[in-house]
Amino acid sequence: MLQHLPDMLLCGFVICFVILWVWLLAITLAGDWIYQIHCRFFRLSREQFDLIHYCGMGLFKMVAFLLFLVPWLATLIVI
């Protein structure tokens, strides 16, 4: 089980970055449409909407690094 841990961590890291790329493409290509949907539920300016997604992507990336990449590097050193 322990010998498979680096592979699982790397796979999780790759999956996180695929999700991040899909998120970026969605906001880039269909940002106006997504903004209109969110405006039905929340009162947001376009700047607030962009800031929320920009900060969310940054937080998501930091979590991916801390939960998957750093432990993956540690397992490579230990195992």
C-alpha positions in Angstrom: 0.0 0.0 0.0 2.7 2.4 0.9 4.5 2.0 -2.4 1.4 3.2 -4.2 1.1 6.4 -2.2 3.3 8.5 -4.4 1.3 7.5 -7.5 -2.0 8.3 -5.8 -0.7 11.7 -4.6 0.6 12.6 -8.1 -2.7 11.5 -9.7 -4.6 13.7 -7.2 -2.4 16.6 -8.1 -2.9 16.1 -11.8 -6.7 15.8 -11.3 -6.7 19.1 -9.3 -4.9 20.9 -12.2 -7.2 19.5 -14.8 -10.1 20.9 -12.7 -8.3 24.2 -12.5 -7.8 24.3 -16.2 -11.5 23.5 -16.9 -12.4 26.3 -14.4 -10.1 28.8 -16.2 -11.4 27.8 -19.6 -15.0 28.1 -18.4 -14.4 31.6 -17.0 -12.4 32.7 -20.0 -14.7 31.4 -22.7 -18.1 31.6 -21.1 -17.5 34.2 -18.4 -20.4 36.5 -19.3 -22.9 33.6 -19.4 -21.7 32.3 -16.0 -21.8 35.9 -14.6 -25.4 36.3 -15.7 -26.3 33.0 -14.0 -24.7 34.1 -10.7 -26.3 37.5 -10.9 -29.7 35.9 -10.7 -28.8 34.7 -7.2 -26.3 37.2 -5.9 -25.9 41.0 -6.3 -22.3 41.0 -7.7 -20.5 43.5 -9.9 -18.4 42.1 -12.7 -15.2 43.1 -10.7 -16.4 41.2 -7.6 -17.3 38.1 -9.7 -13.8 38.1 -11.3 -12.1 38.7 -8.0 -14.0 35.8 -6.4 -13.0 33.4 -9.1 -9.4 34.7 -9.2 -9.0 34.2 -5.5 -10.8 30.8 -5.6 -8.4 29.6 -8.3 -5.5 30.7 -6.2 -6.8 29.1 -3.1 -7.5 25.9 -5.0 -4.0 25.8 -6.4 -2.4 26.3 -3.0 -4.5 23.5 -1.5 -3.5 21.2 -4.4 0.1 22.0 -3.7 -0.2 21.5 0.0 -2.3 18.4 0.0 -0.8 16.6 -3.0 2.5 17.9 -4.3 4.3 18.5 -1.0 3.4 15.0 0.4 4.3 13.5 -3.0 7.8 15.1 -2.8 8.1 13.9 0.9 7.2 10.3 -0.1 9.8 10.4 -2.9 12.4 11.3 -0.3 11.3 8.8 2.3 10.4 5.8 0.2 
